[in-house]
Amino acid sequence: MGVTDLAFAYKHHPLRARLIDTVAWYDLADLCTLLGRPSPDEAIAFVTACHPQRLRQLAGGDSNPWIDDDGLWSIASLAGYHVTDDPVRWLLLEVAPKVRRAMYEQAPNGNDPAVRELWHVIDQLIDIGEMTDYGRGTDKLAINLTDAMLAALRRGHPLPGKARTNRLLALSRTPQYRGRTHITLHGREIPCLVFDRANQGLASGVHQSASHTTS
């Protein structure tokens, strides 16, 4: 069993995380203190009533329950936070990328380091709404390479040249590369690279209503 301990801090408030076989768990008491609301008891009652599988007692830890990644975002929503609020932006921009990188290191998933690093950047850009997943709402992930290059440049994470980025993505095993397509959106055809959607869903981003036509 692969176990990786991670430690974060937001304005001096700690947030402990533990990666167990590529599943992330967060100390619920730390999370509630960091967010300022709800209380741990309220959070436990909420999650137990809706999704008890998101809570877990970790061996060797204290008596506090830990919550999985989906549960973390549920608690942030329960606390009344939005994606633009500072604590949630910190979770998206600081915590999520480091947890994802640790996942890739714990289970390389068949991709070589360059491909894993590329997906690390692209996943983050989609999570924070800097680029569009044109396949959102379907079982396929569809991205426009020009979007990816520009979004990465804006965020200070420039990708390799377009040809090399294209070659690396074509080697992707997780998610599995499925070729190219054109997606019609608002009367405009957008060339996209298509992949099977990875098991752990991509976090936020605006749903785009699109019709798909294979090139």
N, C-alpha and C positions, 0 to 999 in steps of 0.2 A: 504494500500500500504506500503510495507516494503522499508525503505530508510536507507542506511548506508553510512556515509561520511568517506572517507579514505584519508590520506595524506602521500605522499612519498617525498623523496628528493634525487637527484643524484648530487653530487658535488655542493651542496648548491642550486641547481635548483629545485624548488618545482614541484610536479605533483599531482594535486588534482584529486581524483576519487570519484564517487558516484555510489553506488549500489542501483538500483531501481527495486524492484521485481526480484532480482537475475540477472539483466542485468547490466553490468559494463559500466560506461560512464567516459570519461577522459576529462579534460579541454584541448581543442585543442591548445590554446595559450601557456599553460604550456608545452605541449608536444613539440611544435615547438621550443620553447626557449631551452628546455633541449637538444634536438637533434642538435640544431644549424642550421637546415635547414629542410624543406623549410620554407618560411614565412607563417604566418597564412592565409593570403589572397591566396597564392598559394595552400596551403593545402585545403582550403575551395573550391576553384575552381576545384581542382582535384577530391575531393570526390563528390561534387555536380554533376559533369559531369558523374561520373561512378556509384556511390552508394549513392544517397542522403539520403536514409533511415539510413545511418550510422551517420548522424549529427542530433543534437537536441539542442534546447534551453531549459535549465532547469529552472523551476519556482523557484523564490527566489534567483537565481544566478545573475551574472553580464551579460553583453551583449555578452560575448564570447560563441561561440557554443561549444558543447561537442561532443565527438566522441566515438563510441562504441568500443568493443574489437577488432573486425575484422578491423575496421577503423584504430585503433592504429597501427596494424602491417602493414597495407597498407602505412601509413605515414612513418613508419620506413624504408620500402622498397623504397618508393619514395625518401627518403633522402639519399639513397645509402648505407645503413647499411646492414651488414650481421650478421648471428647468432653468429659469433665469435667476433664481435665488442663489446667493453665494454658497450655502452649504451643499446644495445639489450640484452646482457647477463644479465645486471642489471634488465631489464624489465622481462626477463624470470625467473631469479633466486630469485629476491626480490619482484617484484610487483605481478606477476602472482600467485605465491603460496598464498600470503596474500589475494588477491582478491578472489581466489577460496575458501580459508578457510572462508572468510566472506560470500560467497554464501552459503556454507554448513550451517553456523550458522543462516543465514536469512531464509533459506528453507531447513530443515533437510532431505527432500526428502524420508522419510520413513526409512532411515538407522539409526541405533543407532550410538552414538559418535565414538565407536571403528572402525566401518566399514567406517564412513566418514573420519576419520583420516587416515585409510589405503589407501583409494582412493586418498586422498590429496597427499600422498607420491608417489603413483604409477603414478598419472596424471603428477606430476612434473617430475618424471624420464623419462616418455615418451616425455614430452614437450622438454626437454633439450637433448634428444637423448641418454640417458644413458641406456635405455632398449628399446626393440623392440615391437611394436604392430604388431603381425604377421597377423592380419586381416586387416591391412591398405588397403584402397581402396575398402573395402566391408562394408556391414551394420553390421558387427560383430567386436567386439574388442576381440583379442586373445592374451593372455600373458602367458609366461612361468614362473612358480613360482620360479625356480632356478635363472633365469635372474633377477627377481624382488628382491630376497634376496641379491644377489651379488651386484646389482646396488645400492640398499639402503645402504648396508654396506660401499661401496666405497664413497658414498656421506655423510656418517656420520648420516644416518637416519635408523639405523637397524630396521627391521621389527620384529614382534613376531616370535616365533618358526614356522617352516614350517607347522606343523599340525594345529596350531592355526590360522595362516594366511590363510590357505586353508579353514578352517571352517568359518572364518569371511567373506571371499570373497563369499563363497557359500550362505551366508545370504544376499548378496547384492540385494537391490531392484532397485537401480539406480546407475549404469546400471544393468539391470536384468541379473542374472546368468543363463546361458543356458547349463551348463555341460562341459564335457571334449571332446577334439578332438586331433587328431594328424595332424600336418601340415608338408607337405614335402617341404623342402627348401634346394636347392643345393644338392639333393640326400640324405638328412638326415631327419629323422622323428623327429619332436619336439613336445612333449606333451604340450598341452595348455589348459588353462581355458578360456571359451568363454562367452562373455557377449553381450547383445544388446548395440549398440553404444549410448553413452549419446548424448543428443541433441546438447550441445555445443561441437563442434568437438575438439579433442585433437590437440594441436598446431602443432609443427614441428615434424621432424623425417624423416628418409630416407624411401622412399617407397620400400617395399620388394615384389618382384614377387614370389608368392607361390601358390602351389596347395593344396587344403584342402581335407583331407580324414577323415571321422568320425571314431573314435575308437569304 
